[in-house]
Amino acid sequence: MDRRLVASAVIAALYGTLLAGTAVPASAATPAAAPGAIDCRRVKCVALTFDDGPVSDTQRLLRILKDRDVKATYYVVGKNVQANPSIVRTAAGAGHQIGNHSWDHPDLTRLSAAKIKSQLSRTDTVVKQATGKKPSTLRAPYGAHNATVRQAAGRPLVHWSVDTLDWRYRDAARIIRTVKAQTKPGDIVLLHDIHKTTVDAVPGIITALKDRGFHFVTVDQLFAPTTLPAGKVTHHNRNAYRR
């Protein structure tokens, strides 16, 4: 063989070896899409949201959701997070979203801007201590808001489109019927994990909606890839879904 060809082959082999040793893995160079990502523009989605916890029964709820591979959003009260930080840590670690629901559930429209900000910042602090992340959305207690609340929030306000009235009617079967009858793609369902009957209803809610082809997502996933604007109140994402 021509000596020049032999030399070229040797150099090419050495160069290839060096490149192989310094190459960046494909996974590092180009992050892969999240496994099992759900596009709520193409499939039926619903966001189950649970207010006012965490309480001891929130742990039972977390087990129910884990067993059924369902993700949800918790709008937590700061003083309850302070009392039960490990529950919030477990919820966040399981892939559930944590939202801010004030420190002790006042009607924010009756407070000054400074007091509203205090309610939210105290809750942000204990949630971040428990999970490492500050809540990105707010649900105003009682759904009560005005211009002062919206401006002081500094983030989107996420309310609901299906009100189960579970706080009034402590009846698991009624809660299931309400969710089954009223839920449409893109809806946000209001529930309260502080009530035993609500947690009792969750398996039935999941079964009823799965039978109708729904996927369960967090609030952020419901609106993805859109980012909600700060200071705006949102109740659902029904317009996103296209059959």
N, C-alpha and C positions, 0 to 999 in steps of 0.2 A: 504493500500500500504506500502511496505517496507520503513522504514524511510530513509534508504540510497538512495533509488531511488528518494524519494521526494527531498532530499537535493541536489542530482545531477541535478535534473530538475531545481530547483531554481537557482543554480549556473550557469547552462547553459543559462538560460533566462537572468540573469544579465549580463553575458559575451557578449551575443549577442546584448544586448541593448547598452553596451559600444562601441562595434565595430561599430554599426550603427551610433552612434553619432560622431565617429571620422573618418569614411570612407571617402576617396577621391572620388569625383564624377568621373564617367567614362570619362566624357568629358575633365576633367582636367588631368587625368592620361594618357589618350591616345588621343592626338589631332585627331579630325576627318579630313578626306580628305576635301579639299575645295569643297563646293557645286558646281555642274556643271563643275567640272574640265574636260578639254578637252585634250585628248591624240592625238597629231598630227601625231603619228605613225600609228594611226588606222583610223582617219577621215581626210577629206580634210581640210587643214587649209591655211589661207592667213593672212599676216600681212599688214594692211594699215598703212602707215607712212606719217606724214605731217611735212614738213620742213618750217623753217624760221619764224614761229610765236613766241609768240602769238600776234595776232592783234585783232581788234574789231570783225571781222567776225569769229574768232575762237569760239566765244560764240554761234553763229548760228550753227557752225559745231558740237559743243558739244551737242546742243539740238537735232540735227538730229541723232547723234549716240545714245544718251540716248533713244530716241523714238523707235529706232530699236534694242536696246539691243546689241550694237556693241562696242567692245573694240579696241583701236588703240594705236599707239605710236607717240608721238610728239617729233621731234628733234628741240629743241628750240634755238633761238639766245639770248644770255645773255642780250644784251641791250634791247631787246623786253620784256624779263621777268622782267627786272628792271622797265620798264614802265607799265607792266600789270601783276603784281604778282598774283592778285586775279583770273585771268583766268587760270593760271598754277595751282594754288591751287585747283580750281574747277575740272580741268582735272584729277589731281592726285587723288582727293577724289572720283571721279567717276570710278576709276579703270584703267585709261589709264596710259601707261608708259611714262615717261619723259626722253628723251635722250639729250645729249650735242651736240650742233651744232656750237660751238665756240661763242665768244663774239660779233663779228660784221662781220662775214662771209668773212674772208680773204681766199686767197689761202695759206693754211698752209705750203705748200712745199716751199714757198718763205720766210718763217720766220725761225729764229734761234730756237733752242730747248727751250731756256728760254722764248721767246715770244709765242711759241706754248703753253707752260705750263701756261703762264699767261692768254691766251685766254680761256683755258679750266677751270682753277681754278676760274677765275672771274665768269664764267657761273655756275660752280658747286655751288659757294657761294650763288648766288641769287636764284637758284633753291632750294637749301636746306633751305634758309630762307622762301621761299614760301610754300614748301611742307614737309619739315622735312627730306628730303632724297636727297642724292647726286646722280646724274645720273650715271648709271652703264655702259652705252655704249656711244660711240661717232659715229657720222656721220660727216666725214670730208666735209667741203664745197666743192662743185663741184665734190665730190668723189676723190679729189686730195690727194694723200698720197705718202710718200717715207719712207725710213728707219728711218729718224729723227722723222717724224710725228708718225709713229707706236710705236716707243720707248717712245716718250714723252707722248703719249696718256695714258698709264698706265691702259688701259681697252680695251675691244674688239671694233673694228671698224665695224659697221654694215652699209652696203651700200644697194643695191637693185638689183632685177632681172627683174622687170618690170618698165620701164621708160615711163611714160605717156606723157612726153614733154609738160606738162600742162602750163609750164612757157612760152613756145613758141606759142603753139596753144591755145588761150583762147576760147575754144569751148567745152562746157559741153558734147555735144553729141559725139564728137570725143574722148574725154577722156573715156567715158563709153565704146565705141566700142573697144578702145585700151586695156583696162583692161579686158573686156570680152573675147577678142580674144587671149590675150597673157598669162593670168594667169594660172599657174599650181599649184598643191598642194605643199606647202612649200615655195611659192614665197613671196617676200617682194616688195610691190608696192610703188613707189615714187610719192608723191603728195605734193602740196604746199597750205597750208590754207591761204596764203596771197593773193591768187587770188580768186575773187568772182566766176568765172566760175568753178573753181575746187570744191568749196563748193557746188555749184549748181549741180554738177555731182554726188556727194556722194550718194544721195538716189538711183539713177539709178545704180551705181556701186554695192551697197549692194543688190539690187533686182536681178541684173544679176548674181551675184556670189552665192547668196542664192539659186537661181533656179538651179544652177549647184551643189548644195550640199556642199558649202563651209561654214566653221566656221571661224569667225573673231577673231583673237587673237593678243595679244601684241607680240613684238619681243621675250621677255623672254619666253613666253608661246610657241612660235613657236619652240623653241629649247629644251624645257624641256623634260626630266630631265637633259639634257646636259648643262653644263656651258661653255660658249665660253671663249677661252683663251685670255688674254690681248695681245695686239699688233698684233692680227691676223685680217685680213679683211674678212668678210663674206658677201655673197650676197643672199643666200637663204638656205633653208633646204629641198630641193626636194628629197634628198636621204632617208629621214626619213620615208616617207609615204609608207606603204605597203598595197596594196588592199587585 
